[in-house]
Amino acid sequence: MPLTVLLVDDEPLVRAGLQAILEAQPDIEVTGEAADGAAVVPLIRRLRPDVVVMDVRMPLLDGIEATRAILAAFPDPPKILTITTFENDEYVYEALRAGADGFLLKRAHPSEIVHAIRLVAAGSSLLFPAALRRMAATHTNPQARAVLERAALTDRESGVLRLMARGMSNAEIATELVVGTETVKTHVSAVLAKLGARDRTQAVIAAYESGFITPG
């Protein structure tokens, strides 16, 4: 079965461009589109897409609130990939905090767009460490600091979290630590559980906001 994608952007030209890129792939199918975040939840109920590709800046309901609405409405929500013009967009950071699985620049090469969709559909987070560090530099969160302290991560779990913050996949972390991929998966799951994080993105954001990892 092909990966099914819902496109959400208030610019018809952007939607048309994305659709042309994705429909050229044999394993991806665009099943619907919307011009605003307010239409997303009903469309997901009807179409059940695997991935929602969503602009963060829209006039009625932006990508941040739409992401929150999706996660509140569905116990097993689709993956959410936000798209933006500027990598330091404050909206992007808030969308990631809200639960988006990653972000993509609108000027990305078509092959990068296709790869990003396949990546998040497979359950990976799409992080750009340098951009995330810059966005996180202006955010501190005492609550996140308290969560990290209560989590009492082991030394190995702390090391895995730092490697996650570098944007490394499980396979790359396994190579770095000279352990098996299944062992890394176990450590990643433990980190997410202890931090109460939905996914790797939220765990990394918590690591920055708590001061566990310092930007730069």
Accessible surface in RSA format (square Angstrom, percent):
REM  Atomic radii and reference values for relative SASA: ProtOr
REM  Chains: A
REM  Algorithm: Lee & Richards
REM  Probe-radius: 1.40
REM  Slices: 20
REM RES _ NUM      All-atoms   Total-Side   Main-Chain    Non-polar    All polar
REM                ABS   REL    ABS   REL    ABS   REL    ABS   REL    ABS   REL
RES MET A   1   226.02 117.0 150.99  99.9  75.03 178.6 121.78 103.5 104.24 138.1
RES PRO A   2    46.76  34.1  38.39  35.0   8.37  30.4  41.05  33.9   5.71  35.5
RES LEU A   3    44.87  25.0  44.51  31.8   0.36   0.9  44.58  31.3   0.29   0.8
RES THR A   4    25.78  18.3  25.78  26.1   0.00   0.0  23.68  31.8   2.10   3.2
RES VAL A   5     0.00   0.0   0.00   0.0   0.00   0.0   0.00   0.0   0.00   0.0
RES LEU A   6     0.00   0.0   0.00   0.0   0.00   0.0   0.00   0.0   0.00   0.0
RES LEU A   7     0.34   0.2   0.34   0.2   0.00   0.0   0.34   0.2   0.00   0.0
RES VAL A   8     0.80   0.5   0.00   0.0   0.80   1.9   0.00   0.0   0.80   2.2
RES ASP A   9     0.71   0.5   0.71   0.7   0.00   0.0   0.71   1.7   0.00   0.0
RES ASP A  10    52.20  36.6  35.11  34.9  17.09  40.4   6.29  14.8  45.91  45.8
RES GLU A  11    83.27  47.8  82.49  62.4   0.78   1.9  24.47  47.3  58.81  48.0
RES PRO A  12    91.72  66.8  88.08  80.3   3.64  13.2  88.79  73.3   2.92  18.2
RES LEU A  13   150.10  83.6 143.23 102.5   6.87  17.3 146.31 102.8   3.79  10.2
RES VAL A  14    31.79  20.9  24.73  22.4   7.06  17.0  31.11  27.0   0.68   1.8
RES ARG A  15    30.02  12.6  30.02  15.3   0.00   0.0   1.40   1.9  28.62  17.3
RES ALA A  16    58.05  53.4  46.51  71.8  11.54  26.3  52.46  73.9   5.59  14.8
RES GLY A  17    33.19  40.9   0.00   N/A  33.19  40.9  32.19  88.3   0.99   2.2
RES LEU A  18    14.33   8.0  13.42   9.6   0.91   2.3  13.42   9.4   0.91   2.4
RES GLN A  19    63.56  35.5  63.56  46.5   0.00   0.0  11.23  23.9  52.33  39.7
RES ALA A  20    67.80  62.3  50.00  77.2  17.80  40.5  59.21  83.4   8.58  22.7
RES ILE A  21    40.98  23.3  33.83  25.2   7.15  17.2  40.52  29.2   0.46   1.3
RES LEU A  22     0.19   0.1   0.19   0.1   0.00   0.0   0.19   0.1   0.00   0.0
RES GLU A  23    82.06  47.1  59.19  44.8  22.87  54.5  29.85  57.7  52.21  42.6
RES ALA A  24    77.30  71.1  41.14  63.5  36.17  82.3  53.62  75.5  23.68  62.7
RES GLN A  25    47.78  26.7  43.36  31.7   4.42  10.5   0.54   1.2  47.24  35.8
RES PRO A  26   130.16  94.9  89.96  82.0  40.20 146.1 103.87  85.8  26.29 163.4
RES ASP A  27    52.94  37.1  49.73  49.5   3.21   7.6  36.72  86.4  16.22  16.2
RES ILE A  28     5.81   3.3   0.00   0.0   5.81  14.0   0.00   0.0   5.81  15.8
RES GLU A  29    76.60  44.0  76.35  57.8   0.26   0.6  19.89  38.5  56.72  46.3
RES VAL A  30    16.94  11.1   2.61   2.4  14.34  34.5   2.61   2.3  14.34  38.9
RES THR A  31    40.47  28.8  15.99  16.2  24.48  58.3  22.60  30.4  17.87  27.0
RES GLY A  32    16.35  20.2   0.00   N/A  16.35  20.2  16.21  44.5   0.14   0.3
RES GLU A  33    76.01  43.6  57.25  43.3  18.76  44.7  26.73  51.7  49.28  40.2
RES ALA A  34     9.38   8.6   1.18   1.8   8.20  18.7   9.38  13.2   0.00   0.0
RES ALA A  35    54.00  49.7  45.17  69.7   8.84  20.1  45.17  63.6   8.84  23.4
RES ASP A  36    15.24  10.7  14.28  14.2   0.96   2.3  14.28  33.6   0.96   1.0
RES GLY A  37     2.28   2.8   0.00   N/A   2.28   2.8   0.00   0.0   2.28   5.1
RES ALA A  38    62.18  57.2  41.14  63.5  21.04  47.9  43.33  61.0  18.85  49.9
RES ALA A  39    41.58  38.2  35.77  55.2   5.81  13.2  41.21  58.0   0.37   1.0
RES VAL A  40     0.42   0.3   0.42   0.4   0.00   0.0   0.42   0.4   0.00   0.0
RES VAL A  41    23.84  15.7  23.60  21.4   0.24   0.6  23.60  20.5   0.24   0.7
RES PRO A  42    77.57  56.5  69.78  63.6   7.79  28.3  72.74  60.1   4.83  30.0
RES LEU A  43    24.81  13.8  24.35  17.4   0.45   1.1  24.81  17.4   0.00   0.0
RES ILE A  44     2.47   1.4   2.47   1.8   0.00   0.0   2.47   1.8   0.00   0.0
RES ARG A  45   132.83  55.8 118.48  60.4  14.35  34.2  44.27  60.5  88.56  53.7
RES ARG A  46   170.88  71.7 138.61  70.7  32.27  76.8  71.07  97.1  99.81  60.5
RES LEU A  47    44.40  24.7  25.50  18.2  18.90  47.5  28.75  20.2  15.64  42.1
RES ARG A  48   155.68  65.4 140.41  71.6  15.27  36.4  63.62  86.9  92.07  55.8
RES PRO A  49     8.05   5.9   0.00   0.0   8.05  29.2   0.00   0.0   8.05  50.0
RES ASP A  50    59.09  41.4  50.75  50.5   8.35  19.7  12.20  28.7  46.90  46.8
RES VAL A  51     0.00   0.0   0.00   0.0   0.00   0.0   0.00   0.0   0.00   0.0
RES VAL A  52     0.00   0.0   0.00   0.0   0.00   0.0   0.00   0.0   0.00   0.0
RES VAL A  53     0.69   0.5   0.34   0.3   0.35   0.8   0.34   0.3   0.35   0.9
RES MET A  54     0.00   0.0   0.00   0.0   0.00   0.0   0.00   0.0   0.00   0.0
RES ASP A  55     6.31   4.4   6.31   6.3   0.00   0.0   0.00   0.0   6.31   6.3
RES VAL A  56     0.56   0.4   0.56   0.5   0.00   0.0   0.56   0.5   0.00   0.0
RES ARG A  57   122.04  51.2 114.64  58.4   7.40  17.6  51.18  70.0  70.86  42.9
RES MET A  58    15.93   8.3   0.00   0.0  15.93  37.9   3.01   2.6  12.92  17.1
RES PRO A  59   102.85  75.0  61.99  56.5  40.86 148.5  74.74  61.7  28.11 174.7
RES LEU A  60   146.95  81.8 114.86  82.2  32.09  80.7 117.24  82.3  29.71  79.9
RES LEU A  61    54.70  30.5  53.89  38.6   0.82   2.1  54.70  38.4   0.00   0.0
RES ASP A  62    31.21  21.9  28.18  28.1   3.03   7.2   4.05   9.5  27.16  27.1
RES GLY A  63     0.00   0.0   0.00   N/A   0.00   0.0   0.00   0.0   0.00   0.0
RES ILE A  64    18.26  10.4  18.26  13.6   0.00   0.0  18.26  13.1   0.00   0.0
RES GLU A  65    75.37  43.3  72.73  55.0   2.64   6.3  26.12  50.5  49.25  40.2
RES ALA A  66     0.70   0.6   0.00   0.0   0.70   1.6   0.66   0.9   0.04   0.1
RES THR A  67     0.00   0.0   0.00   0.0   0.00   0.0   0.00   0.0   0.00   0.0
RES ARG A  68   106.42  44.7 100.09  51.0   6.33  15.1  46.45  63.5  59.98  36.3
RES ALA A  69    36.60  33.7  26.18  40.4  10.42  23.7  34.68  48.8   1.93   5.1
RES ILE A  70     0.00   0.0   0.00   0.0   0.00   0.0   0.00   0.0   0.00   0.0
RES LEU A  71    44.77  24.9  26.39  18.9  18.38  46.2  26.59  18.7  18.18  48.9
RES ALA A  72    93.23  85.7  50.01  77.2  43.22  98.3  61.01  85.9  32.22  85.4
RES ALA A  73    36.18  33.3   8.41  13.0  27.78  63.2  17.39  24.5  18.79  49.8
RES PHE A  74    12.56   6.3   9.01   5.6   3.54   9.2  10.13   6.1   2.42   6.9
RES PRO A  75   143.48 104.6 101.94  92.9  41.55 151.0 115.60  95.4  27.88 173.3
RES ASP A  76   130.25  91.2 110.56 110.0  19.69  46.6  34.28  80.7  95.97  95.7
RES PRO A  77    26.59  19.4  15.83  14.4  10.76  39.1  15.85  13.1  10.73  66.7
RES PRO A  78    12.51   9.1   4.70   4.3   7.81  28.4  12.19  10.1   0.32   2.0
RES LYS A  79    62.69  30.6  62.49  38.3   0.21   0.5  23.71  21.3  38.99  41.5
RES ILE A  80     0.00   0.0   0.00   0.0   0.00   0.0   0.00   0.0   0.00   0.0
RES LEU A  81     0.00   0.0   0.00   0.0   0.00   0.0   0.00   0.0   0.00   0.0
RES THR A  82     0.00   0.0   0.00   0.0   0.00   0.0   0.00   0.0   0.00   0.0
RES ILE A  83     3.07   1.7   3.07   2.3   0.00   0.0   3.07   2.2   0.00   0.0
RES THR A  84     2.17   1.5   0.97   1.0   1.20   2.9   1.20   1.6   0.97   1.5
RES THR A  85    69.37  49.3  64.88  65.8   4.49  10.7  46.65  62.7  22.73  34.4
RES PHE A  86   134.25  67.2 132.26  81.9   1.99   5.2 134.25  81.4   0.00   0.0
RES GLU A  87    50.74  29.1  48.27  36.5   2.47   5.9  12.08  23.4  38.66  31.6
RES ASN A  88    80.68  55.6  62.91  60.8  17.77  42.8  27.05  65.1  53.63  51.8
RES ASP A  89     7.64   5.3   1.07   1.1   6.56  15.5   6.85  16.1   0.79   0.8
RES GLU A  90    87.08  50.0  83.60  63.3   3.48   8.3  53.98 104.4  33.10  27.0
RES TYR A  91    72.14  33.7  71.78  40.8   0.36   0.9  27.53  20.7  44.62  55.0
RES VAL A  92     0.00   0.0   0.00   0.0   0.00   0.0   0.00   0.0   0.00   0.0
RES TYR A  93     0.04   0.0   0.04   0.0   0.00   0.0   0.04   0.0   0.00   0.0
RES GLU A  94    40.44  23.2  40.44  30.6   0.00   0.0  19.35  37.4  21.09  17.2
RES ALA A  95     0.00   0.0   0.00   0.0   0.00   0.0   0.00   0.0   0.00   0.0
RES LEU A  96     0.03   0.0   0.03   0.0   0.00   0.0   0.03   0.0   0.00   0.0
RES ARG A  97    87.78  36.9  70.47  35.9  17.31  41.2  13.03  17.8  74.75  45.3
RES ALA A  98    16.13  14.8   0.00   0.0  16.13  36.7   8.15  11.5   7.98  21.1
RES GLY A  99     0.00   0.0   0.00   N/A   0.00   0.0   0.00   0.0   0.00   0.0
RES ALA A 100     0.00   0.0   0.00   0.0   0.00   0.0   0.00   0.0   0.00   0.0
RES ASP A 101     4.92   3.4   4.92   4.9   0.00   0.0   0.15   0.4   4.77   4.8
RES GLY A 102     0.00   0.0   0.00   N/A   0.00   0.0   0.00   0.0   0.00   0.0
RES PHE A 103     1.44   0.7   1.44   0.9   0.00   0.0   1.44   0.9   0.00   0.0
RES LEU A 104     6.72   3.7   6.72   4.8   0.00   0.0   6.72   4.7   0.00   0.0
RES LEU A 105    26.96  15.0  26.01  18.6   0.95   2.4  26.01  18.3   0.95   2.6
RES LYS A 106    58.51  28.5  31.80  19.5  26.71  63.6  31.37  28.2  27.14  28.9
RES ARG A 107   173.65  72.9 138.85  70.8  34.80  82.9  77.47 105.9  96.18  58.3
RES ALA A 108    18.13  16.7   4.80   7.4  13.33  30.3  10.64  15.0   7.49  19.9
RES HIS A 109   111.81  61.1 104.58  72.7   7.23  18.5  80.41  82.9  31.41  36.5
RES PRO A 110    60.47  44.1  60.29  55.0   0.18   0.6  60.47  49.9   0.00   0.0
RES SER A 111    68.72  58.1  56.33  75.2  12.39  28.5  47.55 101.3  21.17  29.7
RES GLU A 112    93.26  53.5  88.60  67.0   4.66  11.1  33.13  64.1  60.12  49.1
RES ILE A 113     6.78   3.9   6.78   5.1   0.00   0.0   6.78   4.9   0.00   0.0
RES VAL A 114     6.84   4.5   6.84   6.2   0.00   0.0   6.84   5.9   0.00   0.0
RES HIS A 115   106.52  58.2 105.66  73.4   0.86   2.2  69.45  71.6  37.07  43.1
RES ALA A 116     1.24   1.1   1.23   1.9   0.01   0.0   1.24   1.7   0.00   0.0
RES ILE A 117     0.24   0.1   0.24   0.2   0.00   0.0   0.24   0.2   0.00   0.0
RES ARG A 118    90.54  38.0  85.61  43.6   4.92  11.7  37.11  50.7  53.43  32.4
RES LEU A 119    51.00  28.4  47.70  34.1   3.30   8.3  50.86  35.7   0.13   0.4
RES VAL A 120     0.00   0.0   0.00   0.0   0.00   0.0   0.00   0.0   0.00   0.0
RES ALA A 121    29.22  26.9   2.45   3.8  26.77  60.9   3.74   5.3  25.48  67.5
RES ALA A 122    87.80  80.7  44.13  68.1  43.67  99.3  57.10  80.4  30.70  81.3
RES GLY A 123    46.23  57.0   0.00   N/A  46.23  57.0  18.34  50.3  27.88  62.5
RES SER A 124    43.10  36.4  38.21  51.0   4.88  11.2  12.62  26.9  30.48  42.7
RES SER A 125    19.08  16.1   4.07   5.4  15.01  34.6   1.19   2.5  17.90  25.1
RES LEU A 126    19.56  10.9  19.23  13.8   0.34   0.8  19.56  13.7   0.00   0.0
RES LEU A 127    23.19  12.9   6.63   4.7  16.57  41.6   6.63   4.7  16.57  44.6
RES PHE A 128    77.44  38.7  76.11  47.1   1.33   3.5  77.35  46.9   0.09   0.3
RES PRO A 129    33.49  24.4  33.29  30.3   0.19   0.7  33.49  27.6   0.00   0.0
RES ALA A 130    46.98  43.2  43.43  67.0   3.55   8.1  44.11  62.1   2.87   7.6
RES ALA A 131     1.76   1.6   1.12   1.7   0.64   1.5   1.12   1.6   0.64   1.7
RES LEU A 132     0.47   0.3   0.47   0.3   0.00   0.0   0.47   0.3   0.00   0.0
RES ARG A 133    78.54  33.0  78.26  39.9   0.28   0.7  15.43  21.1  63.11  38.2
RES ARG A 134   113.68  47.7  98.40  50.2  15.28  36.4  62.86  85.9  50.82  30.8
RES MET A 135    10.21   5.3   2.89   1.9   7.31  17.4  10.09   8.6   0.11   0.2
RES ALA A 136     2.00   1.8   0.13   0.2   1.86   4.2   0.13   0.2   1.86   4.9
RES ALA A 137    60.59  55.7  32.05  49.5  28.54  64.9  33.45  47.1  27.14  71.9
RES THR A 138   116.44  82.8  80.13  81.2  36.31  86.5  80.47 108.1  35.97  54.4
RES HIS A 139    29.15  15.9  24.18  16.8   4.97  12.7  22.32  23.0   6.83   7.9
RES THR A 140   108.75  77.3  83.70  84.9  25.05  59.7  52.52  70.5  56.23  85.0
RES ASN A 141    31.95  22.0  30.92  29.9   1.02   2.5   5.47  13.2  26.48  25.6
RES PRO A 142    98.45  71.8  92.78  84.6   5.67  20.6  93.42  77.1   5.03  31.3
RES GLN A 143   130.99  73.2 123.03  89.9   7.96  19.0  38.40  81.7  92.59  70.2
RES ALA A 144     9.88   9.1   5.35   8.3   4.53  10.3   9.65  13.6   0.23   0.6
RES ARG A 145    98.76  41.5  98.70  50.3   0.06   0.1  40.24  55.0  58.52  35.5
RES ALA A 146    35.59  32.7  33.66  51.9   1.93   4.4  35.13  49.5   0.46   1.2
RES VAL A 147    32.53  21.4  31.79  28.8   0.74   1.8  31.93  27.7   0.60   1.6
RES LEU A 148    19.15  10.7  11.79   8.4   7.37  18.5  12.07   8.5   7.08  19.1
RES GLU A 149   125.53  72.1  99.67  75.4  25.87  61.6  48.08  93.0  77.45  63.2
RES ARG A 150   174.44  73.2 143.49  73.1  30.96  73.7  80.54 110.1  93.90  56.9
RES ALA A 151    11.19  10.3   0.00   0.0  11.19  25.5   5.47   7.7   5.73  15.2
RES ALA A 152    73.31  67.4  51.94  80.2  21.36  48.6  64.72  91.1   8.58  22.7
RES LEU A 153    27.60  15.4   3.96   2.8  23.64  59.4   3.96   2.8  23.64  63.6
RES THR A 154    69.23  49.2  61.37  62.2   7.86  18.7  66.30  89.1   2.93   4.4
RES ASP A 155   135.35  94.8 121.00 120.4  14.35  33.9  39.11  92.0  96.24  96.0
RES ARG A 156    96.58  40.6  90.89  46.3   5.68  13.5  28.50  38.9  68.08  41.3
RES GLU A 157    14.01   8.0  14.01  10.6   0.00   0.0   0.28   0.5  13.74  11.2
RES SER A 158    16.52  14.0  16.52  22.0   0.00   0.0   7.16  15.2   9.36  13.1
RES GLY A 159    23.05  28.4   0.00   N/A  23.05  28.4  22.37  61.4   0.68   1.5
RES VAL A 160     0.00   0.0   0.00   0.0   0.00   0.0   0.00   0.0   0.00   0.0
RES LEU A 161     0.00   0.0   0.00   0.0   0.00   0.0   0.00   0.0   0.00   0.0
RES ARG A 162   113.79  47.8 111.68  56.9   2.12   5.0  45.28  61.9  68.51  41.5
RES LEU A 163    14.03   7.8  14.03  10.0   0.00   0.0  14.03   9.9   0.00   0.0
RES MET A 164     2.08   1.1   0.33   0.2   1.74   4.2   0.37   0.3   1.71   2.3
RES ALA A 165     3.46   3.2   2.57   4.0   0.90   2.0   2.67   3.8   0.79   2.1
RES ARG A 166   134.42  56.4 118.96  60.6  15.46  36.8  44.08  60.2  90.35  54.8
RES GLY A 167    36.45  45.0   0.00   N/A  36.45  45.0   7.28  20.0  29.17  65.3
RES MET A 168    29.62  15.3  26.56  17.6   3.07   7.3  26.91  22.9   2.72   3.6
RES SER A 169    51.07  43.2  43.30  57.8   7.77  17.9  45.19  96.2   5.88   8.2
RES ASN A 170    34.50  23.8  31.17  30.1   3.33   8.0   8.80  21.2  25.70  24.8
RES ALA A 171    60.67  55.8  55.80  86.1   4.87  11.1  56.79  80.0   3.88  10.3
RES GLU A 172    90.78  52.1  85.77  64.9   5.01  11.9  34.67  67.1  56.11  45.8
RES ILE A 173     0.00   0.0   0.00   0.0   0.00   0.0   0.00   0.0   0.00   0.0
RES ALA A 174     7.99   7.3   7.09  10.9   0.90   2.1   7.31  10.3   0.68   1.8
RES THR A 175   110.58  78.7  92.81  94.1  17.78  42.4  73.70  99.0  36.89  55.8
RES GLU A 176    91.83  52.7  66.42  50.3  25.40  60.5  10.74  20.8  81.08  66.2
RES LEU A 177    42.65  23.8  27.24  19.5  15.41  38.7  30.87  21.7  11.78  31.7
RES VAL A 178   134.14  88.3 109.13  98.8  25.01  60.3 115.98 100.8  18.17  49.3
RES VAL A 179    47.15  31.0  24.76  22.4  22.39  54.0  36.21  31.5  10.94  29.7
RES GLY A 180    42.88  52.9   0.00   N/A  42.88  52.9  34.25  94.0   8.63  19.3
RES THR A 181    54.93  39.1  49.10  49.8   5.83  13.9  27.79  37.3  27.14  41.0
RES GLU A 182   119.30  68.5 117.07  88.6   2.23   5.3  67.61 130.8  51.69  42.2
RES THR A 183    57.68  41.0  52.93  53.7   4.75  11.3  27.97  37.6  29.71  44.9
RES VAL A 184     0.00   0.0   0.00   0.0   0.00   0.0   0.00   0.0   0.00   0.0
RES LYS A 185    95.07  46.4  92.75  56.9   2.32   5.5  50.03  45.0  45.04  48.0
RES THR A 186    90.32  64.2  83.52  84.7   6.80  16.2  62.83  84.4  27.49  41.6
RES HIS A 187    37.22  20.3  37.18  25.8   0.05   0.1  29.19  30.1   8.03   9.3
RES VAL A 188    10.35   6.8  10.35   9.4   0.00   0.0  10.35   9.0   0.00   0.0
RES SER A 189    69.38  58.6  62.92  84.0   6.46  14.9  34.26  73.0  35.12  49.2
RES ALA A 190    29.43  27.1  20.96  32.4   8.47  19.3  29.03  40.9   0.40   1.1
RES VAL A 191     0.00   0.0   0.00   0.0   0.00   0.0   0.00   0.0   0.00   0.0
RES LEU A 192    33.24  18.5  32.53  23.3   0.71   1.8  32.67  22.9   0.58   1.5
RES ALA A 193    80.71  74.2  49.13  75.8  31.58  71.8  61.27  86.3  19.44  51.5
RES LYS A 194    80.29  39.2  56.50  34.7  23.79  56.6  51.52  46.4  28.76  30.6
RES LEU A 195    15.17   8.5   0.28   0.2  14.90  37.4   1.12   0.8  14.06  37.8
RES GLY A 196    71.30  87.9   0.00   N/A  71.30  87.9  36.95 101.4  34.35  76.9
RES ALA A 197    17.77  16.3   2.65   4.1  15.11  34.4   6.79   9.6  10.97  29.1
RES ARG A 198    89.06  37.4  55.15  28.1  33.91  80.7  52.47  71.7  36.59  22.2
RES ASP A 199    18.81  13.2  17.14  17.1   1.67   3.9  18.81  44.3   0.00   0.0
RES ARG A 200    31.71  13.3  31.58  16.1   0.13   0.3  14.90  20.4  16.82  10.2
RES THR A 201     0.00   0.0   0.00   0.0   0.00   0.0   0.00   0.0   0.00   0.0
RES GLN A 202    40.35  22.6  35.65  26.1   4.70  11.2  11.65  24.8  28.70  21.8
RES ALA A 203     0.00   0.0   0.00   0.0   0.00   0.0   0.00   0.0   0.00   0.0
RES VAL A 204     0.00   0.0   0.00   0.0   0.00   0.0   0.00   0.0   0.00   0.0
RES ILE A 205     7.17   4.1   7.09   5.3   0.08   0.2   7.17   5.2   0.00   0.0
RES ALA A 206    19.09  17.5  17.07  26.3   2.02   4.6  18.97  26.7   0.12   0.3
RES ALA A 207     0.00   0.0   0.00   0.0   0.00   0.0   0.00   0.0   0.00   0.0
RES TYR A 208     8.15   3.8   2.99   1.7   5.16  13.4   0.23   0.2   7.91   9.8
RES GLU A 209     6.02   3.5   5.80   4.4   0.22   0.5   0.48   0.9   5.54   4.5
RES SER A 210     7.38   6.2   0.90   1.2   6.48  14.9   0.90   1.9   6.48   9.1
RES GLY A 211    42.39  52.3   0.00   N/A  42.39  52.3  24.85  68.2  17.53  39.3
RES PHE A 212    55.54  27.8  30.48  18.9  25.06  65.2  41.41  25.1  14.12  40.4
RES ILE A 213    25.60  14.6  22.25  16.6   3.36   8.1  25.56  18.4   0.04   0.1
RES THR A 214    99.93  71.1  89.13  90.4  10.80  25.7  59.77  80.3  40.16  60.7
RES PRO A 215    50.97  37.1  28.23  25.7  22.74  82.7  28.56  23.6  22.41 139.3
RES GLY A 216   103.40 127.5   0.00   N/A 103.40 127.5  55.07 151.1  48.33 108.2
END  Absolute sums over single chains surface
CHAIN  1 A    10077.4       7913.6       2163.7       5870.6       4206.7
END  Absolute sums over all chains
TOTAL         10077.4       7913.6       2163.7       5870.6       4206.7
